[in-house]
């Protein structure tokens, strides 16, 4: 059995990695992957806390976040495809410079 502190540390590390990806990368698809990584880190922490307190609320919240992440991925990828068709690039900085 893995200690809860190890699971929480892994969740925090994944969240920080996702945040670093969002802040440093220029490609919109990679930024969406960073958001997904942050949502999965939150799921891991929800489940760890639910296991620590022996309740089901964490698992229920985690399922809700998974559904939300799936919808976010679908809408986000649709927006990225539409922006790519219009600007012919997926680079966030180039999209901002072309728009001005």
Backbone bond lengths (Angstrom), bond angles and torsions (degrees), N, CA, C in turn:
res aa  C-N    CA-C-N  psi(-1)  N-CA   C-N-CA  omega(-1)  CA-C   N-CA-C  phi
1 X - - - 1.446 - - 1.535 108.70 -
2 X 1.305 115.48 128.99 1.462 121.85 -178.74 1.531 108.87 -81.74
3 X 1.339 117.75 132.78 1.475 118.91 178.22 1.529 111.51 -64.57
4 X 1.315 115.05 148.55 1.457 120.86 -177.98 1.522 111.50 -62.51
5 X 1.312 117.30 -34.15 1.465 119.79 -179.46 1.523 111.64 -63.42
6 X 1.335 117.32 -35.21 1.466 120.14 177.37 1.525 111.34 -67.55
7 X 1.311 116.30 -39.84 1.459 120.61 179.31 1.527 110.09 -66.71
8 X 1.334 117.15 -41.74 1.462 120.40 178.32 1.526 111.56 -65.90
9 X 1.330 116.81 -37.91 1.466 119.83 176.70 1.527 110.60 -64.39
10 X 1.327 117.54 -41.45 1.463 121.15 177.37 1.526 110.84 -62.62
11 X 1.327 117.00 -42.00 1.458 120.84 177.41 1.518 111.84 -62.29
12 X 1.337 116.86 -42.53 1.467 120.58 178.35 1.523 110.86 -65.48
13 X 1.328 116.86 -39.70 1.467 120.18 178.95 1.528 111.20 -65.15
14 X 1.331 117.08 -42.29 1.465 120.46 177.63 1.519 111.45 -64.57
15 X 1.330 116.51 -38.47 1.460 120.04 178.68 1.531 110.11 -64.42
16 X 1.324 116.98 -44.85 1.471 120.75 178.91 1.522 111.00 -64.04
17 X 1.327 117.41 -38.40 1.464 120.71 177.50 1.522 110.75 -64.11
18 X 1.324 117.63 -42.79 1.461 121.07 177.12 1.515 112.11 -63.55
19 X 1.338 116.67 -40.09 1.460 120.31 177.85 1.525 111.10 -65.66
20 X 1.329 116.63 -39.99 1.464 120.14 177.59 1.525 111.24 -63.60
21 X 1.318 116.99 -38.88 1.467 120.57 177.60 1.524 110.21 -63.46
22 X 1.326 117.05 -43.95 1.464 120.28 -179.60 1.522 111.10 -62.08
23 X 1.325 116.62 -41.33 1.456 120.41 -175.56 1.522 113.95 -77.64
24 X 1.335 118.60 -23.74 1.465 119.90 -173.33 1.521 114.81 -107.34
25 X 1.290 118.75 -27.29 1.467 120.25 -173.68 1.514 111.61 -86.10
26 X 1.305 115.68 152.48 1.466 122.23 -177.89 1.524 113.18 -103.17
27 X 1.309 117.98 -25.28 1.452 122.43 -176.33 1.537 109.64 -77.35
28 X 1.318 116.95 131.46 1.455 120.38 -175.67 1.531 112.77 -66.48
29 X 1.313 117.66 -33.11 1.466 120.19 179.08 1.524 110.14 -68.31
30 X 1.324 117.34 -39.01 1.464 120.93 177.72 1.530 110.08 -67.49
31 X 1.320 117.53 -35.99 1.465 121.09 176.41 1.530 109.96 -64.11
32 X 1.340 117.34 -41.32 1.465 119.83 175.83 1.526 111.72 -62.89
33 X 1.322 116.47 -35.81 1.465 119.88 176.39 1.531 110.56 -65.53
34 X 1.326 117.58 -35.68 1.458 121.09 175.74 1.518 111.74 -64.44
35 X 1.330 116.73 -39.98 1.468 120.74 177.12 1.525 110.16 -63.73
36 X 1.312 116.98 -42.07 1.467 120.80 178.00 1.527 111.01 -62.80
37 X 1.323 116.83 -38.75 1.455 120.89 178.18 1.528 110.57 -64.20
38 X 1.319 116.80 -39.98 1.461 120.24 177.59 1.532 111.60 -66.10
39 X 1.325 117.53 -39.32 1.462 120.21 177.90 1.528 111.55 -66.17
40 X 1.331 116.85 -38.93 1.464 119.59 177.64 1.523 111.65 -68.64
41 X 1.332 117.60 -32.99 1.461 120.35 174.93 1.521 110.49 -64.82
42 X 1.327 116.40 -40.30 1.467 119.76 176.56 1.525 110.71 -63.56
43 X 1.325 117.11 -40.11 1.473 120.47 176.43 1.514 111.30 -60.03
44 X 1.317 116.66 -43.22 1.461 121.11 179.70 1.528 110.33 -61.51
45 X 1.320 117.13 -41.60 1.467 120.20 178.41 1.523 111.83 -68.84
46 X 1.337 117.86 -39.04 1.461 120.20 175.98 1.526 110.98 -58.28
47 X 1.308 116.18 -45.58 1.465 120.22 -177.99 1.525 110.90 -68.72
48 X 1.331 117.33 -37.94 1.467 120.27 178.42 1.525 111.17 -63.86
49 X 1.338 116.94 -44.16 1.459 119.56 178.55 1.525 111.30 -67.59
50 X 1.315 117.59 -36.29 1.467 120.05 178.41 1.525 110.35 -65.81
51 X 1.320 116.58 -38.32 1.464 119.37 177.76 1.526 110.58 -68.41
52 X 1.328 116.59 -36.74 1.457 120.44 -179.05 1.533 110.89 -67.24
53 X 1.326 117.37 -37.93 1.462 121.09 -179.27 1.527 113.04 -96.47
54 X 1.316 116.85 1.81 1.468 123.59 177.91 1.531 111.90 53.56
55 X 1.330 115.50 53.36 1.459 120.75 177.10 1.525 109.13 -133.65
56 X 1.313 115.67 169.49 1.461 120.55 -178.55 1.520 113.46 -100.27
57 X 1.328 118.06 -4.69 1.459 119.73 -176.64 1.520 112.32 -60.76
58 X 1.324 118.05 -37.08 1.463 121.39 179.49 1.519 112.24 -64.45
59 X 1.334 117.23 -41.96 1.454 120.19 178.05 1.521 111.02 -66.79
60 X 1.314 117.59 -38.75 1.463 120.79 178.78 1.521 110.14 -65.52
61 X 1.327 116.97 -43.80 1.461 120.74 178.02 1.529 110.49 -64.62
62 X 1.315 116.71 -37.55 1.459 120.76 178.61 1.526 111.28 -63.83
63 X 1.324 117.60 -41.18 1.467 120.44 176.29 1.525 111.25 -63.46
64 X 1.329 116.77 -39.11 1.457 120.80 176.82 1.525 110.71 -62.72
65 X 1.331 117.29 -42.39 1.464 121.15 179.60 1.528 110.87 -67.20
66 X 1.323 118.28 -34.99 1.468 120.98 177.14 1.524 110.35 -63.75
67 X 1.332 117.44 -42.99 1.464 121.11 177.47 1.522 109.96 -64.21
68 X 1.316 116.39 -43.13 1.456 121.08 178.27 1.531 111.26 -62.76
69 X 1.320 117.28 -39.97 1.469 121.33 179.12 1.525 111.19 -66.59
70 X 1.310 117.38 -36.95 1.463 120.15 178.20 1.528 110.48 -65.80
71 X 1.327 116.47 -42.68 1.461 119.76 177.73 1.518 110.75 -66.27
72 X 1.324 117.63 -40.33 1.465 121.68 178.24 1.519 111.00 -63.02
73 X 1.316 117.00 -40.53 1.463 120.25 179.48 1.528 110.98 -66.04
74 X 1.315 117.30 -41.28 1.463 120.38 179.97 1.523 111.44 -65.62
75 X 1.315 116.95 -47.36 1.469 120.58 -180.00 1.526 110.34 -68.06
76 X 1.334 116.60 -42.11 1.462 120.37 179.86 1.519 112.71 -62.28
77 X 1.312 117.46 -44.52 1.464 119.66 178.60 1.524 111.79 -67.57
78 X 1.326 117.23 -35.22 1.471 119.41 175.95 1.525 110.54 -63.78
79 X 1.329 117.01 -41.72 1.466 120.30 177.31 1.521 111.71 -65.52
80 X 1.329 116.99 -40.87 1.471 120.48 179.06 1.520 110.27 -62.96
81 X 1.317 117.90 -42.39 1.466 120.51 178.68 1.527 111.33 -63.81
82 X 1.330 116.55 -40.22 1.462 119.76 179.51 1.528 111.31 -67.12
83 X 1.334 116.89 -41.70 1.471 120.94 177.84 1.519 110.20 -65.83
84 X 1.329 117.25 -37.94 1.462 120.40 178.62 1.530 110.72 -65.68
85 X 1.316 117.00 -40.20 1.463 119.70 177.85 1.521 111.69 -63.66
86 X 1.317 117.26 -35.65 1.455 120.86 -177.13 1.530 112.31 -80.74
87 X 1.345 117.64 -46.25 1.458 121.50 -174.88 1.528 113.80 -98.16
88 X 1.335 118.74 -11.71 1.467 124.35 -178.09 1.526 112.65 61.32
89 X 1.336 117.84 29.34 1.454 122.92 174.94 1.524 108.94 -155.72
90 X 1.341 115.15 154.72 1.459 120.67 175.65 1.522 110.72 -113.06
91 X 1.333 117.42 8.55 1.462 122.90 179.76 1.529 109.12 -81.63
92 X 1.330 116.47 123.73 1.457 121.31 -175.14 1.526 111.49 -62.67
93 X 1.325 117.80 -42.25 1.470 120.59 -179.26 1.519 112.08 -65.69
94 X 1.306 117.36 -39.19 1.467 120.07 179.66 1.519 111.31 -69.41
95 X 1.325 117.43 -34.49 1.461 120.53 177.18 1.523 109.98 -64.76
96 X 1.334 117.00 -42.55 1.463 119.98 178.06 1.524 112.00 -65.43
97 X 1.338 118.46 -37.95 1.454 120.59 -179.43 1.532 112.03 -73.75
98 X 1.316 117.62 -33.20 1.466 120.90 178.42 1.524 110.15 -70.71
99 X 1.315 116.44 -36.70 1.457 121.77 -178.07 1.528 111.52 -66.07
100 X 1.310 117.83 -34.21 1.475 121.34 -178.45 1.476 108.24 -77.78
